[in-house]
């Protein structure tokens, strides 16, 4: 992937939902933001308003679109399925602790969920999003989800998707991908 010196990718994780606060894996289930999640998303607006975005993309999931709207960028955003959360398949709605009762040591970054997306499939989506961001040039905003954005961050710096395990990401946070000279770097993470 070609890195243009003027490309900055701003990652925004959606605000809190009932499921995210409970640690439940949420991919295709459309869960709305909690009152706190709406407040978090609205607070993002002051941080994002001064930025002139060349492109704004959002996941099709309600929680990401709602965060994008409350952050003041919904009118400009294009919806793309490539920003959807990792499809957890049979593990949808379950917590890691619950999953580990029958699959000890399970983690999404090293064990593909039964009936869900493989790590390679998620990485391919992340790579497509990054290609599109680089092609847009300038500053690009991406509204998405925790596990997917962690893979995207890992892919930006040339690491395998499993490296996303080391990139913790809270709800309603902003992370910036950029460069230092010709090297891709994580400029800000989980801020």
N, C-alpha and C positions, 0 to 999 in steps of 0.2 A: 504494500500500500504506500503510495507516494505521500509524503508529508509536506504540505505547503507551510512556509514560515508564518503565514497569516491565519492559520487554522487554530482555533481554540474550541474545544468541545466541552460544553457545560452540561453535566449530568445532574438531573434532579430526581430524587426518589420521592414517590408519592407520600402524602401525609398519612398519619396513623389511621388504621381501620381496626374494627373489633378483632379481626383475625390476626393482624400483624401484632397487636398488643398482647395477644394470647400465644404467639409463636406458632400459629397454624400456617402451614404451607398453602399459599394462595396463588394459583395461576389463573385458570380460566373462570373461576367463580367470581362474579361481579359483586364485590363487597364495597359499600359506600364508605366514605370517610366518616370518622367519629366527629363529634363537636370539636375535640382537641385537634384532630386531623385537619379540619376546615380552618381552624385558627392558625395552625402551623403553615398551611398552604398560603393563607392570606399574608402572613408575615414574610413569605418569600418574595412577594411583589416588590417590596421596598429594595430588596437586594438585586432584583432582576431588572427593574424599571430603567435604570440608566444605561443598560446594555443595548446596543443596536445589533440585533440578531439577524444574520443572513438567512437562517433557516430555523424553524421550530418544528420538532417532530414529537408526537406523543403515542404511547401505547393505546390500543383501542379499549383497554379496561377502564371502567368507570372511575376508579380511584386515581388513576394517572390523569385522565382527562379533566376530572374535577380539580385536581391539584393545579394543572396547567391553567384552567379557567381562573381559579382563585388567585393564582400568581400573576394574572394579568396578561397571559399570552395565548389564551384559548382561541381568540379570533384569528390569530395568525398561524395556528398549529395545523399541521397535516397529520392525520392518523396513519400509522403504519403497523401492520401485524408483526414486523420484525422487532418491535420494541416490547412485545408482550413478555410477560414473565415466563420463566422456564415451565414447561408443562410437566407437572408432578405426577400425572397419570393416577395410579391407584393411591398415591400418597396425598392427593389433594385434600385439604382440610385437616390433615393430621399434623401433630407436633413431632419433632425429632425424637423426643423421649418415647412417645407412643410407637413410632416406627421401629425404634431400637429394641423394643420388647421382643420382636420376632426377627429382626435383622440387626444384630449387635454391630456397633461400630459404623452404622450407616451415616453417610453424609452425601449431600447432593453433588458435591464436587468430585467424588470418586466412585460413586455407585449410581448408575442410571436408574431412575425410578421405573418400576414395572408399569408398562402401558403408557409411559410418558416419553419425553424427548431425551435423546442421548446428549451427552456432553458435546460431541462433535456437531450435532445439529444446532445446539445453542451457540456454539462458537461460530458456526457459519453465518447465523443470523447477525451476531455481533459484528463480524467482519463486513457484512453487507452494509450495516448501519454506519460503520466507520468509513467505508468507501464513499458512501453518500455524503457524509459530513465533510470529508476532505474535498470532494468535488464541489461542494457549495462554497467553500472558502469562507473566510471571516469567522465570526463567532456563531456557533450552532448550539441550540438548546435541545436536550433530549429528556423527555419526561417518561420515566419507566419505573422499574421494580428492583428490589434489593439483589436477588441472586443474579438476575440478568445483567444489571449494571456492574456487578463485581466481575463477571466474566468479560464484559466489554472493557473495563479498566485493565484487566490482565492482558487482553488481546492488544490494546493500544500500545502497551510497552513490550510487545513481542513475546509474551509469556503464554504458556498453555492455559486453557480455561480453568484447570484445577487450581491455578495460582490465585484465583478469585477468593479462595478460602481464607487468604491472608488480608483481604480488603473488606473489613467490616463496614457496614453501611446502615446508618439509622434512618428512620422515616423523616421526610421533609428536610433532607440535607442536600447541599450543593457540593459537587466535586468538579474540578476542572482538569481537563487533559490538555496538555500543550507540548511545548518543546523547549529544550535548552540547546541552542545551536541546532544541529541536525538530529539530535537525539530526542525521541518521544519520551515524555516524562509525565508523572502525575504531579501537576502543579499544586493542587489542593485536593484533599480527600476528606469526605465526611464532615464538612464544615456546616 
